[in-house]
C-alpha cells in the first residue's frame, strides 16, 4: 500500500478512482477503457503540476518519505558482489553507517552510506541513520582501504544528523567528524558523494568532502533541519508549528535546485515522476550511470591535481564581498 503525503492527497484520490474502475471492468461487460485512459492522462498532468511546484518543506517531506530507497537498496540495485565491512577497530560497529566493497561492470568501488532502516525494529537498530563516532571511523577506515587499492569512493548521504547522545560525545563525535573532513580532503583517490534523501548537519558533511557532489532531485541538504532551525529562531512561550517549519525550510535554501544555483553541489540527478520511491529501480539506474560517467572523468585526473581541485572546490564555496567605504 502506497503511503501518501498531505500534498499528495489529490493524486491519491485519482489513483484510487482509477484502481476502482479497473476492478469494475475486470470480468464485466462494461468497457471503461476510454475513461481509464482519460483519467491516467489527467493523473500524469496532475503529478507534473504537483511535483514541479513543490515548496522547500514539501521537498523535505519527500526526502524523508518512508518508502524512499535507502543506501542498502541502491547498493543491491547498482553493485555486484558487495561485501560489507564492519567495525572501526577502536570501539565497535555502527549499523547507522554501511560500508564495504562492490563492483560495477567489473570495476571495484568502496561504497559508504547512512542507513535509516525500514521497519520500526530496524530503525531502532540503525538508530534512524544517526551515526556514532565509530560509524564515521569505520567509513574512514574503508576510505583508506580504497586509497590503498586505488578504488573510487562512493558515499550516499541520508541522515538527519550525527547522533548527539552522551555516549557519542564521550567517544569523540566532533573529533571523528572533523578527522573525516580533513582526511577526505587529502584522500588520494576519487570521491563521489550523492545525497539520496536527507543530508543533515555535520553528520552529512562527514561523508561529503568529495570531488563531485550530486543530489537526487527531491533530496535536501542543510546545516540544520527546518524543525531545529525553527525551534532556535522562533520558539518563545509555546511550541513552534508547521508554519514555522515551512518558513525555516524556505530560508535555509536546502533544496537541490537552490544548492545547484549556489554552487554547493555539482549537479542534480532527476527522479522519476512522483519521487524515487515510485520507480526505485529507474532511480538506481540513473545513479549508476552517473557514478560510471563521473568515475571515468575523475580517473583521468592525476592524483595531485585531483586533491588540488578538491581543495579549491571547497575554498570557493560561499560568496562574499567587501566595501571600500570606511566604517563610521
C-alpha positions as CSV (number, residue, x, y, z in Angstrom):
1,X,0.0,0.0,0.0
2,X,1.4,3.4,-1.1
3,X,2.0,6.0,1.6
4,X,0.8,9.4,0.6
5,X,2.0,12.8,2.0
6,X,-0.5,15.5,2.7
7,X,0.1,17.4,-0.5
8,X,-0.3,14.1,-2.5
9,X,-4.0,13.7,-1.5
10,X,-5.4,14.8,-4.9
11,X,-3.1,12.2,-6.5
12,X,-4.2,9.6,-4.1
13,X,-7.9,10.2,-4.8
14,X,-7.4,10.0,-8.6
15,X,-5.2,6.8,-8.4
16,X,-7.9,5.2,-6.1
17,X,-10.6,6.1,-8.6
18,X,-8.5,4.5,-11.5
19,X,-8.0,1.3,-9.5
20,X,-11.7,1.1,-8.7
21,X,-12.6,1.4,-12.4
22,X,-10.0,-1.2,-13.3
23,X,-11.6,-3.7,-10.8
24,X,-15.1,-2.8,-12.1
25,X,-14.1,-3.5,-15.7
26,X,-12.5,-6.9,-14.9
27,X,-14.8,-9.7,-15.9
28,X,-17.5,-7.2,-16.7
29,X,-19.3,-6.4,-20.0
30,X,-18.8,-2.7,-19.2
31,X,-16.0,-1.2,-21.3
32,X,-14.2,1.5,-19.2
33,X,-11.0,1.6,-21.3
34,X,-11.5,5.1,-22.6
35,X,-12.5,6.5,-19.1
36,X,-9.4,4.9,-17.5
37,X,-7.2,6.2,-20.3
38,X,-8.6,9.7,-19.8
39,X,-8.0,9.6,-16.0
40,X,-4.5,8.3,-16.5
41,X,-3.7,11.3,-18.7
42,X,-5.2,13.6,-16.1
43,X,-3.2,11.8,-13.4
44,X,0.1,12.4,-15.3
45,X,-0.8,16.1,-15.8
46,X,-1.6,16.4,-12.1
47,X,1.6,14.7,-11.0
48,X,3.6,17.0,-13.3
49,X,1.9,20.1,-11.8
50,X,2.3,19.0,-8.2
51,X,5.9,17.8,-8.3
52,X,7.2,20.7,-10.4
53,X,5.9,23.2,-7.9
54,X,6.9,21.7,-4.5
55,X,7.8,24.0,-1.7
56,X,11.1,23.5,0.3
57,X,9.1,22.0,3.2
58,X,7.3,19.6,0.8
59,X,10.6,18.5,-0.6
60,X,11.9,17.9,2.9
61,X,8.9,15.6,3.5
62,X,9.5,13.8,0.2
63,X,13.2,13.4,1.1
64,X,12.0,11.7,4.3
65,X,9.4,9.6,2.7
66,X,9.2,6.2,4.5
67,X,9.2,4.3,1.2
68,X,12.1,6.1,-0.3
69,X,15.1,3.9,-1.2
70,X,17.9,3.8,1.3
71,X,21.6,3.1,0.8
72,X,21.3,-0.7,1.0
73,X,18.5,-0.6,-1.6
74,X,20.7,1.3,-4.0
75,X,23.7,-1.0,-3.3
76,X,21.6,-4.1,-4.2
77,X,20.5,-2.3,-7.5
78,X,23.8,-0.9,-8.5
79,X,26.7,-3.0,-7.2
80,X,27.6,-6.6,-7.8
81,X,29.5,-8.8,-5.3
82,X,29.1,-6.3,-2.4
83,X,31.0,-7.2,0.7
84,X,30.1,-5.3,3.8
85,X,32.9,-4.4,6.2
86,X,32.2,-3.9,9.9
87,X,33.8,-2.1,12.8
88,X,36.2,0.8,13.4
89,X,38.9,-1.2,15.1
90,X,38.6,1.0,18.1
91,X,35.2,0.6,19.8
92,X,32.7,-1.4,17.7
93,X,30.4,-1.4,14.7
94,X,27.8,1.2,13.9
95,X,24.8,-0.1,12.0
96,X,23.8,3.5,11.1
97,X,26.7,3.5,8.5
98,X,27.0,0.8,5.9
99,X,30.5,0.4,4.3
100,X,32.1,-2.1,2.0
101,X,33.4,-3.0,-1.4
102,X,31.4,-3.7,-4.5
103,X,31.7,-3.8,-8.3
104,X,30.1,-2.1,-11.3
105,X,30.8,-3.8,-14.6
106,X,33.9,-5.5,-13.1
107,X,35.4,-2.3,-11.6
108,X,35.8,-2.1,-7.9
109,X,34.4,0.7,-5.7
110,X,34.3,1.5,-2.0
111,X,30.7,2.2,-1.0
112,X,29.7,4.1,2.2
113,X,26.3,5.4,3.2
114,X,23.9,6.1,6.0
115,X,21.1,3.6,6.6
116,X,17.9,4.7,8.3
117,X,16.1,1.4,8.5
118,X,12.7,0.4,7.1
119,X,10.7,-1.2,9.9
120,X,10.4,0.1,13.5
121,X,12.8,-2.6,14.7
122,X,15.3,-1.9,12.0
123,X,15.1,1.9,12.5
124,X,15.9,1.4,16.2
125,X,18.8,-0.9,15.3
126,X,20.1,1.6,12.7
127,X,19.5,4.5,15.1
128,X,17.4,6.2,12.4
129,X,20.5,6.8,10.3
130,X,22.2,8.9,13.0
131,X,25.8,7.8,13.2
132,X,28.0,7.4,16.3
133,X,31.8,8.3,16.1
134,X,32.6,4.6,15.3
135,X,30.4,4.9,12.2
136,X,32.5,7.7,10.8
137,X,35.7,6.0,11.9
138,X,34.5,2.9,10.1
139,X,33.8,5.0,7.0
140,X,37.3,6.5,7.1
141,X,38.9,3.0,7.5
142,X,37.1,1.9,4.3
143,X,38.2,5.1,2.5
144,X,41.8,4.4,3.4
145,X,41.4,0.9,2.1
146,X,40.1,2.3,-1.1
147,X,43.0,4.7,-1.3
148,X,45.5,1.8,-0.9
149,X,44.0,-0.1,-3.8
150,X,43.1,3.0,-6.0
151,X,39.4,2.4,-5.8
152,X,36.9,5.3,-6.3
153,X,34.9,6.0,-3.1
154,X,31.1,6.4,-3.4
155,X,29.2,8.0,-0.5
156,X,25.4,8.0,-0.1
157,X,24.2,10.7,2.3
158,X,20.9,10.2,4.1
159,X,20.8,11.3,7.8
160,X,19.0,13.9,9.9
161,X,22.5,14.4,11.6
162,X,25.1,12.8,13.7
163,X,23.8,11.2,16.9
164,X,24.0,13.8,19.7
165,X,23.8,11.4,22.7
166,X,26.1,11.4,25.7
167,X,27.9,8.2,24.7
168,X,28.6,9.6,21.2
169,X,30.0,12.8,22.7
170,X,32.2,10.9,25.2
171,X,33.7,8.8,22.4
172,X,34.6,11.9,20.4
173,X,31.8,12.7,17.9
174,X,33.1,16.1,16.9
175,X,36.6,14.8,16.6
176,X,35.5,11.9,14.4
177,X,33.6,14.2,12.0
178,X,36.5,16.7,11.9
179,X,39.0,14.0,11.2
180,X,36.9,12.7,8.3
181,X,36.7,16.2,6.8
182,X,40.5,16.5,7.0
183,X,41.3,13.1,5.7
184,X,38.8,13.2,2.9
185,X,40.2,16.5,1.7
186,X,43.6,14.7,1.2
187,X,42.5,11.3,0.1
188,X,44.4,10.1,-3.0
189,X,41.5,8.5,-4.9
190,X,38.4,9.9,-6.5
191,X,35.4,10.7,-4.2
192,X,31.8,10.9,-5.4
193,X,29.1,11.9,-3.0
194,X,25.3,11.6,-3.6
195,X,22.6,13.0,-1.3
196,X,19.9,10.4,-1.7
197,X,17.5,11.7,0.9
198,X,18.1,13.9,3.9
199,X,21.6,15.5,4.2
200,X,21.6,17.0,7.7
201,X,24.3,18.9,9.5
202,X,27.8,17.6,10.3
203,X,26.5,14.1,10.1
204,X,26.1,14.5,6.4
205,X,29.2,16.6,5.9
206,X,31.4,13.9,7.3
207,X,30.8,11.9,4.1
208,X,30.5,14.9,1.7
209,X,34.0,16.2,1.2
210,X,34.1,14.8,-2.4
211,X,35.4,15.7,-5.8
212,X,31.8,15.7,-7.1
213,X,28.7,16.1,-5.1
214,X,25.3,15.2,-6.6
215,X,21.8,15.4,-5.2
216,X,18.7,13.5,-6.1
217,X,16.0,15.9,-7.4
218,X,13.8,15.7,-4.3
219,X,16.6,15.4,-1.6
220,X,17.6,18.1,0.8
221,X,21.0,19.2,2.2
222,X,21.4,21.6,5.1
223,X,23.3,22.7,8.2
224,X,20.2,22.0,10.3
225,X,16.7,20.6,9.9
226,X,13.8,23.0,9.4
227,X,12.4,21.9,12.8
228,X,15.7,22.6,14.6
229,X,16.1,25.9,12.9
230,X,12.5,27.0,13.8
231,X,13.0,26.0,17.4
232,X,16.2,28.0,17.7
233,X,14.8,31.1,16.0
234,X,11.1,31.3,16.9
235,X,10.4,29.3,20.0
236,X,9.1,31.5,22.7
237,X,6.4,30.6,25.2
238,X,4.8,28.0,23.0
239,X,6.0,25.2,20.7
240,X,6.7,26.0,17.0
241,X,4.4,24.5,14.4
242,X,4.2,23.5,10.7
243,X,4.0,27.1,9.5
244,X,7.4,27.8,11.3
245,X,8.9,24.7,9.7
246,X,7.7,25.8,6.3
247,X,9.3,29.3,6.8
248,X,12.5,27.8,8.1
249,X,12.8,25.4,5.1
250,X,12.4,28.3,2.7
251,X,15.0,30.4,4.5
252,X,17.5,27.5,4.7
253,X,17.7,27.1,0.9
254,X,18.1,23.4,1.3
255,X,16.7,22.0,-2.0
256,X,18.8,20.5,-4.7
257,X,17.8,23.4,-7.0
258,X,18.9,26.1,-4.5
259,X,22.2,24.4,-3.8
260,X,23.0,23.9,-7.5
261,X,22.4,27.6,-8.1
262,X,24.7,28.5,-5.2
263,X,27.5,26.1,-6.5
264,X,27.4,23.9,-3.4
265,X,26.7,20.8,-5.4
266,X,27.8,19.9,-8.9
267,X,24.6,18.6,-10.4
268,X,21.1,17.2,-9.8
269,X,20.1,13.6,-10.6
270,X,16.5,13.7,-11.9
271,X,14.0,11.4,-10.1
272,X,11.1,9.6,-11.8
273,X,7.8,11.5,-11.6
274,X,6.4,11.3,-8.1
275,X,9.8,10.7,-6.4
276,X,12.5,8.0,-6.2
277,X,10.2,5.6,-4.3
278,X,7.7,5.4,-7.2
279,X,10.3,3.8,-9.5
280,X,13.2,2.8,-7.3
281,X,15.0,0.7,-10.0
282,X,14.8,3.5,-12.5
283,X,16.3,5.9,-9.9
284,X,19.0,3.3,-9.2
285,X,19.8,3.1,-12.9
286,X,20.2,6.9,-13.1
287,X,22.5,6.9,-10.1
288,X,24.6,4.0,-11.5
289,X,25.0,5.8,-14.9
290,X,26.1,9.0,-13.0
291,X,28.7,7.0,-11.0
292,X,30.1,5.3,-14.0
293,X,30.5,8.6,-16.1
294,X,31.9,10.6,-13.1
295,X,34.4,7.9,-12.1
296,X,35.6,7.7,-15.7
297,X,36.0,11.5,-15.7
298,X,37.8,11.7,-12.4
299,X,40.1,8.8,-13.1
300,X,41.8,10.8,-15.9
301,X,42.9,13.5,-13.5
302,X,46.4,12.9,-11.8
303,X,46.1,12.4,-8.1
304,X,47.9,15.6,-7.0
305,X,45.8,17.7,-9.3
306,X,42.7,15.9,-8.1
307,X,43.5,16.8,-4.5
308,X,44.3,20.4,-5.5
309,X,40.9,20.7,-7.4
310,X,39.1,19.3,-4.4
311,X,40.7,21.9,-2.1
312,X,39.8,24.7,-4.5
313,X,36.3,23.4,-4.8
314,X,35.5,23.8,-1.1
315,X,37.5,27.1,-0.7
316,X,35.3,28.7,-3.3
317,X,32.0,27.7,-1.6
318,X,30.3,30.9,-0.4
319,X,30.5,34.3,-2.0
320,X,31.5,37.4,-0.1
321,X,32.4,41.0,-0.9
322,X,34.0,43.9,0.9
323,X,33.2,47.6,0.7
324,X,35.8,50.3,0.2
325,X,33.8,52.6,2.5
326,X,35.4,53.1,5.9
327,X,33.3,52.2,8.9
328,X,31.9,55.1,10.9
